[in-house]
Amino acid sequence: MPVERMRMRPWLEEQINSNTIPGLRWINKKKKMNFTDVPF
């Protein structure tokens, strides 16, 4: 039985917007195109 998974882009946007990963934030929040300071 296949496992339903969240796609990478929505997952990443959720992580950035929720501030759960310290240092991960939008460079341009309006465009939501780039992020910076990935701590891993």
C-alpha positions as MATLAB code, in Angstrom:
seq = 'MPVERMRMRPWLEEQINSNTIPGLRWINKKKKMNFTDVPF';
ca = [
       0.000    0.000    0.000;
       1.591    3.338   -1.041;
       2.329    5.935    1.599;
       0.967    9.411    0.920;
       3.711   12.013    1.253;
       3.827   15.770    1.103;
       5.668   17.147   -1.922;
       9.006   18.849   -1.271;
       8.041   22.459   -2.100;
       4.934   22.616    0.154;
       6.854   20.875    2.944;
       9.743   23.331    2.662;
       7.418   26.345    2.598;
       5.684   25.023    5.713;
       9.032   24.651    7.506;
      10.133   28.171    6.560;
       6.807   29.775    7.502;
       6.542   27.946   10.832;
      10.076   28.907   11.991;
      10.693   25.352   13.207;
      14.219   25.254   11.771;
      16.397   28.012   13.266;
      18.072   30.129   10.583;
      15.820   28.987    7.741;
      14.020   32.033    6.359;
      12.868   33.686    3.150;
      15.213   36.073    1.352;
      12.227   37.660   -0.391;
       9.095   36.744    1.554;
       6.784   38.417   -0.979;
       7.967   36.284   -3.906;
       8.591   33.130   -1.834;
      11.318   32.171   -4.265;
      14.510   31.960   -2.267;
      15.521   30.906    1.190;
      18.765   31.255    3.074;
      20.821   29.959    5.972;
      19.893   26.294    5.771;
      21.430   24.938    8.995;
      22.026   21.394    7.691;
];
